[in-house]
Amino acid sequence: MMKAVRFNHTNGLTFEQGEINLPEATDDQVLVKVEYVGLSFIDTKVANCPCEETPNRVFGVDAVGVVEKACKTGFPEPGTRVFWHGDIREQGTMSEFALVPSHALTVLPANVDGKLASAAIAPAMCALIALFKLQLNAGDTILIESAHHPVGQMAIQFAKQVGLGVAACSESKYKKLLEKLGADLVYTQSDFADPSRCPAASFWCSRGARRTRFNRYTYPTIDFTFDILWSSKLLSGITCY
């Protein structure tokens, strides 16, 4: 038996801690002792969608843990620290142990904090998948709205790794953080209110002829926009031509 946190919708959404049977592994599954569970917007959606297939489902999707028993292939080996994004159709990760397909596991570097890693899995996946779908090329420029959001912070770092120019929109209190993460320019509401404060002249992108314009002021060429929260308070005044 093992401890786990489950949820159900019998009388509205409720959570309870209890004991469940230790799962039996198949040939391609790895038994992992769970250390940390990262909660994200995905967990909110899962919890609010009653699932007839898995009543009393174990909560959680993302996790970090240590391999307790390897699968038939022997990889990863017992004792290896790993992280993964679970399948929302299966039991969750908020339990002492979890069964994970070997192909879904990634070895966690020794110098990475497990708590931070578990919390970063969902935002990192969202940012990486979105950038991949945009099919950007080195030298392109992306404007990231709500860049202080975890997904935005990840997107900045991934974008810089592949040679993109990054302009970020955020509240002024996050400006230094976003610059530290690699943003070439960070726009705040005050920058749009007073364009003379915006050091955009030295940041033109060579690809394409489009320019982003706010009122009569011209800003860097933007090839793509990545709106994290669909709030667009800053982007609402911008048009592309």
C-alpha positions in Angstrom: 0.0 0.0 0.0 1.0 3.6 -0.5 -0.3 7.0 0.5 -1.9 9.2 -2.2 -4.0 12.4 -2.6 -7.1 11.7 -4.7 -10.1 13.8 -5.9 -13.6 13.0 -7.0 -16.9 14.7 -7.9 -19.4 12.6 -6.0 -20.5 15.6 -3.9 -18.7 18.4 -5.7 -15.0 18.6 -6.1 -13.3 17.1 -3.0 -9.8 15.9 -2.1 -8.8 13.2 0.3 -5.6 11.6 1.5 -5.6 7.9 1.9 -3.9 4.6 1.0 -4.2 2.8 -2.3 -2.6 -0.3 -3.7 1.0 -0.1 -5.0 0.7 -0.4 -8.8 2.1 -3.3 -10.7 4.5 -2.3 -13.5 4.4 -3.5 -17.1 7.6 -4.3 -19.0 8.0 -0.7 -20.2 7.0 1.1 -17.0 9.4 2.4 -14.4 8.5 2.6 -10.7 9.5 6.0 -9.4 9.5 7.2 -5.7 7.9 10.6 -5.9 9.8 13.5 -4.3 8.0 16.7 -5.6 4.8 17.3 -7.5 4.4 20.5 -9.5 0.9 22.0 -9.7 -0.1 24.1 -12.7 -3.1 25.3 -14.7 -3.3 21.8 -16.1 -4.2 20.4 -12.7 -6.9 22.9 -12.4 -8.5 21.8 -15.7 -8.2 18.1 -14.8 -9.7 18.6 -11.3 -12.7 20.5 -12.8 -13.4 17.9 -15.4 -15.2 14.8 -13.9 -13.6 11.7 -15.4 -15.8 8.6 -15.5 -12.9 6.3 -16.4 -10.8 7.1 -13.3 -13.0 7.9 -10.3 -11.1 8.9 -7.2 -8.2 9.8 -9.4 -4.8 10.5 -7.9 -4.1 14.3 -8.3 -1.1 15.8 -10.0 0.5 15.6 -13.5 4.1 16.9 -13.2 6.6 15.4 -10.8 10.3 14.8 -9.8 11.4 11.5 -8.2 14.0 8.8 -7.9 13.8 5.5 -9.9 12.9 2.7 -7.5 12.7 -0.1 -10.1 13.8 0.0 -13.7 11.8 -1.3 -16.6 12.8 -4.3 -18.7 15.3 -2.2 -20.7 17.1 -1.2 -17.5 17.0 2.5 -18.3 16.9 4.7 -16.3 18.7 2.8 -13.6 17.5 2.6 -10.0 18.7 5.6 -8.0 18.5 7.9 -11.0 16.7 11.2 -10.4 14.1 12.0 -13.0 11.3 14.3 -14.0 8.2 13.8 -16.2 4.9 15.1 -17.4 2.2 12.6 -16.8 -0.7 11.4 -18.9 -3.9 13.1 -17.7 -5.8 9.9 -18.8 -4.0 7.9 -16.1 -3.6 8.1 -12.4 -1.7 11.2 -11.2 1.5 11.8 -9.4 0.6 13.0 -5.9 1.4 9.6 -4.3 4.4 7.9 -2.8 5.1 6.0 -5.9 4.2 6.4 -9.6 4.4 4.2 -12.7 5.8 6.0 -15.7 6.6 4.8 -19.2 10.4 4.8 -19.6 10.2 7.1 -22.7 8.4 9.8 -20.7 11.3 10.2 -18.2 14.1 12.7 -18.4 17.2 12.5 -16.2 17.4 15.5 -13.9 20.8 17.1 -13.7 22.3 16.9 -10.2 22.6 20.7 -9.9 18.9 21.4 -10.5 16.6 21.9 -7.6 13.9 19.3 -7.6 11.2 21.7 -6.3 11.9 24.2 -9.0 12.1 21.5 -11.7 8.7 20.1 -10.8 7.1 23.6 -11.0 8.8 24.4 -14.3 7.7 21.3 -16.3 4.3 22.6 -17.5 5.4 26.2 -18.3 8.5 24.9 -20.1 6.5 22.5 -22.2 4.0 25.2 -23.2 6.7 27.6 -24.2 8.7 25.1 -26.1 5.8 23.7 -28.0 4.5 27.2 -28.9 7.9 28.3 -30.3 8.3 25.0 -32.2 4.9 25.5 -33.9 5.8 29.0 -34.9 8.8 27.6 -36.9 11.0 30.6 -36.2 14.4 31.0 -37.7 17.6 32.4 -36.2 17.4 36.2 -36.6 13.6 36.4 -36.3 12.2 38.6 -33.6 9.4 37.6 -31.3 7.3 39.9 -29.0 6.3 38.1 -25.8 3.3 39.6 -23.9 3.0 39.0 -20.2 6.6 37.8 -20.3 6.9 37.7 -16.5 4.5 34.7 -16.5 6.3 31.4 -16.0 5.6 30.4 -19.6 7.0 33.8 -20.7 10.2 33.4 -18.7 10.8 30.0 -20.3 10.0 31.3 -23.8 12.6 34.1 -23.4 15.3 31.6 -22.6 14.4 29.1 -25.3 14.1 31.9 -27.9 17.6 33.2 -27.1 19.0 29.7 -27.3 17.9 29.4 -30.9 19.2 32.9 -31.9 15.9 34.9 -31.8 15.6 38.5 -31.0 13.3 38.9 -28.0 11.1 41.9 -27.1 9.1 41.5 -23.9 6.0 43.2 -22.5 5.5 43.2 -18.8 5.0 45.3 -15.7 7.9 47.6 -14.8 8.8 45.7 -11.6 9.8 42.6 -13.7 12.0 44.5 -16.1 15.4 43.6 -14.5 14.4 40.0 -14.2 13.4 39.7 -17.9 16.6 41.4 -19.0 18.6 39.0 -16.9 16.8 36.1 -18.6 17.9 37.4 -22.0 15.2 39.7 -23.3 16.8 42.3 -25.7 14.1 44.8 -24.9 11.5 45.0 -22.2 8.5 47.2 -22.8 6.3 48.4 -20.0 3.2 50.6 -20.0 5.2 53.7 -19.4 7.3 53.0 -22.5 4.2 53.0 -24.6 2.9 56.1 -22.9 6.3 57.8 -23.6 7.9 56.3 -26.7 11.0 58.5 -26.4 12.0 56.4 -23.4 12.2 53.2 -25.5 15.7 52.3 -26.8 14.4 50.6 -29.9 16.5 52.3 -32.6 19.4 49.9 -32.4 17.2 46.8 -32.5 16.0 46.4 -36.0 15.6 42.9 -37.4 16.8 42.3 -40.9 14.1 39.8 -41.9 10.9 41.1 -43.5 9.6 44.6 -44.1 6.9 44.7 -41.4 7.2 47.2 -38.6 5.2 47.4 -35.5 3.7 50.8 -34.9 2.2 52.4 -31.8 0.5 55.7 -32.8 3.1 57.6 -34.9 6.1 55.9 -33.3 8.0 53.0 -34.9 9.3 50.1 -33.0 11.4 47.0 -33.9 10.4 44.7 -36.6 8.3 41.9 -35.0 7.9 38.7 -36.9 5.7 36.9 -34.4 3.7 37.7 -31.2 3.4 35.3 -28.3 0.6 36.4 -25.9 0.8 34.3 -22.8 -2.4 35.3 -20.9 -4.5 36.7 -23.7 -4.7 39.9 -21.7 -3.0 42.1 -24.3 -3.3 45.4 -22.3 0.0 46.5 -23.9 -0.7 44.9 -27.3 -4.1 46.4 -27.6 -2.7 49.6 -28.9 -0.3 48.1 -31.4 -1.1 47.5 -35.1 1.2 45.8 -37.7 1.4 46.9 -41.3 
